[in-house]
């Protein structure tokens, strides 16, 4: 794996990330596109998008927004189906956490699909929600990690 971490700065890069998300969330998981694409899907100082590229292919994406003064919220974390179980999700999450630290954040927060809870636990996240909750028809748990 020769993963390259890309901090999205152009509309073309943003579109590559949106394309991955549409494949994963809209096509695979049946999330309506009008829910998946939202006001944070833009180039802005208030939102940070990351892409992972492997041998010229865009394979994973995620975005970071500010949850509060010391907490980053990791969102829309997606790995293309053909690249899952190859470590790209972990690389993406580590890149997002490193960015959060660079931005002065002390905590990382995310809403994990229940089927991905074990993955996030292995990365040091702990469930902080009382019980699973529905987001776009998929059960999630809120998780947090000190950076």
SVG drawing of the C-alpha trace seen along z (x, -y; Angstrom):
<svg xmlns="http://www.w3.org/2000/svg" viewBox="-35 -30 39 37">
<polyline fill="none" stroke="black" stroke-width="0.4" points="0.0,0.0 1.4,-3.3 -1.3,-5.6 -1.1,-9.3 -3.0,-11.6 -4.5,-14.6 -5.9,-17.6 -8.7,-18.7 -8.1,-22.2 -9.8,-22.1 -13.3,-21.5 -12.1,-18.5 -10.6,-16.9 -13.8,-17.6 -15.8,-15.9 -13.6,-12.7 -14.5,-12.5 -18.2,-13.0 -18.0,-10.3 -16.7,-7.8 -19.3,-8.8 -22.1,-8.4 -20.9,-4.9 -20.6,-3.9 -23.6,-5.6 -26.1,-6.3 -25.6,-3.2 -24.5,-0.5 -26.3,-1.7 -29.4,-3.3 -29.0,-6.7 -30.9,-9.4 -28.5,-11.7 -30.3,-14.7 -29.3,-13.6 -25.8,-12.5 -24.7,-15.7 -25.1,-18.8 -24.0,-22.3 -20.5,-21.1 -19.7,-19.7 -17.7,-22.7 -14.2,-24.1 -14.2,-26.3 -12.0,-27.2 -14.8,-25.7 -14.6,-22.2 -11.7,-20.0 -12.0,-17.1 -9.3,-14.4 -8.8,-12.0 -6.6,-8.9 -5.1,-8.0 -3.4,-4.6 -1.5,-4.1 -3.5,-6.9 -6.9,-5.7 -9.0,-7.7 -9.9,-5.0 -11.2,-6.7 -12.5,-10.1 -13.6,-11.8 -14.4,-15.2 -13.7,-17.1 -15.8,-19.9 -15.6,-21.8 -17.9,-20.3 -16.9,-22.7 -13.8,-24.7 -11.7,-21.6 -13.5,-18.8 -13.4,-17.8 -16.2,-15.8 -15.2,-13.2 -17.8,-12.6 -18.6,-10.9 -15.8,-8.4 -15.9,-6.1 -13.7,-3.6 -14.4,-2.3 -15.6,1.3 -12.6,2.7 -10.2,1.2 -11.7,2.3 -9.8,4.5 -6.5,3.2 -5.8,0.6 -7.1,-2.5 -9.7,-3.3 -7.1,-3.3 -4.8,-5.5 -7.7,-7.9 -8.7,-8.1 -5.1,-8.7 -4.8,-11.5 -8.0,-13.1 -6.9,-12.8 -3.5,-14.4 -5.2,-17.2 -7.5,-17.8 -4.4,-18.0 -2.8,-20.5 -6.0,-22.6 -5.6,-22.6 -8.4,-20.1 -8.1,-17.8 -10.9,-15.3 -12.3,-13.5 -16.0,-12.7 -17.8,-10.6 -21.1,-8.9 -20.2,-5.3 -22.5,-2.9 -23.0,-0.1 -21.5,2.4 -18.2,0.3 -18.1,-0.1 -15.5,2.6 -13.2,0.9 -13.4,-2.4 -12.9,-0.7 -9.6,0.7 -8.6,-2.9 -9.1,-4.0 -12.7,-5.3 -15.2,-4.7 -19.0,-4.8 -20.5,-7.7 -24.2,-7.5 -26.7,-5.8 -28.0,-3.6 -27.9,-3.3 -29.7,-5.9 -31.0,-6.1 -29.2,-8.3 -30.4,-8.0 -32.1,-4.7 -28.9,-3.2 -28.2,-2.5 -25.2,-4.5 -23.4,-5.1 -21.6,-8.3 -18.0,-7.7 -15.2,-9.9 -11.4,-9.7 -8.9,-12.0 -6.3,-13.2"/>
</svg>
